[in-house]
Amino acid sequence: MIHIFLCIFHLSSAAMTSRCIPRGNFDLPVFMTSGDFTIGGIFPLHYRVELPPTDYMKKPLTAMCRGFDPMAFHWALTMGLAVEEINNRKDLLPEHTLAYRIFDSCATPVMAQKAVLAALNGQDVVQSFMCSGASPLLGLIGESGSSQSIVVSRTLEPFRIPMISYFSTCSCLSDRKQFPTFFRVVPSDDYQVKAIAQLLKRFDWTWIGVVTEDHDYGRFALQGLKREIENTKICLAYHEMIPKDYTQERVLKILKVMKESTAKVVVVFSGEGEFYPFLTEFVAQNITGIQWIASEAWVTASMLAETYSFLDGTIGFAIRQGHVPGLQDYIRTVTPERYPSIPQVQELWEALYGCSPSTSTLSSHLPSCTGKEILRKEYSAYMNTSSPRVTYNVYKAVYAFAHSLHNLIECRNGHGPFENLSCANLNNVFPWQLQHYLQEISFSISGEEVNFDIKGDAIPSYDLINWQRSASGDMQFIKVGLYDGAQHSGKELVIEKQAIAWSNQQTKVPVSVCSNGCTPGYRKAVRHGQSLCCFDCVPCDIGKISNQTVDCLSCPEDYWSNVNRTECIQKVIEFLSHDAMGMTLTVIAVAGAFLTITVLGIFLYNKGTPIVRVNNSELSFFILVSLTFCFLCALIFIGEPTSWSCMLRHTAFSITFSLCISCILGKTLVVLAAFTATRPGNNIMKWLGPTQQRIIIFCCTLVQVLICTVWLVVSPPFPYRNTKYQQSKIILDCSVGSDLAFWCVLGYIGLLACVCFFLAFLARKLPGNFNEAKYITFSMIIFCTVWLAFVPAYVSSPGKFTTAVEIFAILASSFGLLFCLFAPKCYIILVKPEKNTKQHLIGKVTK
């Protein structure tokens, strides 16, 4: 039978000493046979290196590994278990066995390099400063720390020896140009930082601190996290680095920053060994209220969990757990009594039980074991094999090599992957040949599909772990979610929020923001010189709203912001409707029209009397009819503007007023002609007969009709929604279409009025008790005054007031004409009928 060996090398700067631990027989040396394949393993069996004080002039320094790590020894035993399991299988590597050697890196890159050099040199127990010969090493499993793996991989690269890491996550190791032989069964930090960034977004943690170790692992993790949060609302409050050469002064500066910062969520990318002394100083500073986000490097660190109670509620992503059959029974067989010559077993016992085994050959200040000792609480995870994570990765790594070797063995010449379709020579297998099969490997273990992508990375998958203390006081790592990088974007992270126990016994999700979010109606104004996450809240401008967004959003054109600037509401639509103002103007217009019709009735009833017949009663009837239309056309201006009402209101008003003023102009000409016709040789009246008067009225009105026709054809008035003048309202009005046409219409009416005024003014002193020219003069003064006042009022009164001003001008000028021209006549007809005689009118009444 071929024996399997577990060779643990304890390395110093002066020499390497080894103790060979064969499974079942510890006295046998390293045994290698033809056809067997050797793989190496590097584990951090100790977590620190000490340089004892010495006289530099007398003897060289000797580095001493201190701080035995039972969990790393646990991982090493898992490698031995996996190899034994594989060697006992008939379907995997039939008729071949695996051998392995395990080395201690002391959790430092320098010691890791010495370990890999020992593996390459093939040294056994001898001490030598020279290489003793090449090792039959085909592959290597290790290391846990990224910095150590970088050193190991670069050392192996010239020999093209593949290595599989079980716990190195630095994204830098995915660079195939720098690390062409590196593989890993743990996801890259590129995926871890994606998961952490999504976790921060999910809980709205926008103001965070980051603490990293001073190694490539911490630097690349920080770089990746910054990349993931670059275009999000998340900001870094600070980034501090735990010094590689630990000094209290530097750590106190970091803790001061953490204490003074308002960031309550701290993301830590660090190994357990680097983080442990940092937390010791953290406790002394009495800093509270921190919600820790753990990287996979320490999220399942039992020693930290049991030592520091303030870490309760820590949350972070751990590598996927699996199942390693027979592991607990296997590690129970490792006892000092069974392996009295193995120093690491003695150290294990001292760490687990706090006593020195009776078989120990190590100097120790601990009391001797009595057999009644209880497993120390902080190392309870050593015996817990129910949910292995890193241990499971070691198990997978061994099987990855085994399956690759199996495929290599199964190769048949003529169908091989190498030159001339050849296969590897089983008597002289080269590491690069094994790497070819390792890159193409695909197998299932514990229900998981294991393979590597082109960068040597595994399928990204994490468990979201929450540190919760049980009723008995033990710390438990509870799975509260998962991250699956193979899922579609946005669906990778699943969280059971109700299952999470937060730090400091909080019942709600901790808040970590630089500035509290703005309430609706306010916007964020970034503080000068500070992060985008630090801002003041200022009210939105009028017409804009916010609903907890960064900027205020403008309302659509037909909407306006409410008083609180929280929502857009329909703008008030303003036009001259039948409200109080509209009804008042309507009543006045109807009253004016009724009064005009009443006067017309009086005149028709008394059409045979001198006061009515004077100066052509027909013209008086025309004036009264046109005034009636002038009053009624004001009604067209009231109500919601439409296309027809806009075209009708201005044209009707202009034509009716032109008709009215034309009739008054004709009457003025008749008055002036009647009093000048009495002069000898003056026959002007024959040119101002009824027919001529009608022609004058028709021609003067026709001019206005032509202007209006051109206006309607070229650029007619139309309904207009004015949203610019008063932003909170939509003013419905009639746009005149052509300003030139509008002012031409008014200008023509003004021209007729001015001509009437001028002629009437000339005839104001003509003889007679009833000189109508005086009343025409007064009416034209009122008319012109009203319309001259209309112009500035029209321009300066927007909205419905513009329309109201125009209606007022129409009504005022109409009333002015009505009262000035017809009130005196009505007075005589109704009150002084005795004066309604021809003699009185021409001033020849005799006593």
Secondary structure, DSSP 8 states (H G I E B T S, - for coil): ----EEEEEEE-SS-EEEEEEETT-TT------TT-EEEEEEE-SEEEEE-----TTTS----EEEEE-HHHHHHHHHHHHHHHHHHT-SSSSTT--EEEEEEE-TTSHHHHHHHHHHHHHT--S---SS------EEEEE--SSHHHHHHHHHHHGGGT--EEESS---GGGG-TTT-TTEEESS--HHHHHHHHHHHHHHTT--EEEEEEESSHHHHHHHHHHHHHTTTSS-EEEEEEEE-SS--HHHHHHHHHHHHH----EEEEE--HHHHHHHHHHHHHTT----EEEE-TTTTT-HHHHHH-GGGTT-EEEEE-----TTHHHHHHT--TTT-TT-HHHHHHHHHHHSSB-TT--S--SS-B--S-----GGGGGGT--SS-SHHHHHHHHHHHHHHHHHHHHT--TTS-SSGGG----TTS--HHHHHHHHHT-EEEETTEEEE--TTS----EEEEEEEEE-TTS-EEEEEEEEEETTS-TT-SEEE-GGG---GGG-SS-----SS----TTEEEEE-TTS-TT-EEEEE--TTEE-SS-SS-EE--TTEEE-TTSSSEEE-EEE---SSHHHHHHHHHHHHHHHHHHHHHHHHHHTTTSHHHHTT-HHHHHHHHHHHHHHHHHGGGGSSS--HHHHHHHHHHHHHHHHHHHHHHHHHHHHHHHHHHTTSTT--GGGGSSHHHHHHHHHHHHHHHHHHHHHHHHHS--EEEEE-SSSTTEEEEEEE-S-HHHHHHHHHHHHHHHHHHHHHHHHTTT-SSS--HHHHHHHHHHHHHHHHHHHHHHHHH--THHHHHHHHHHHHHHHHHHHHHHHHHHHHHHHT-GGG-SHHHHTT----
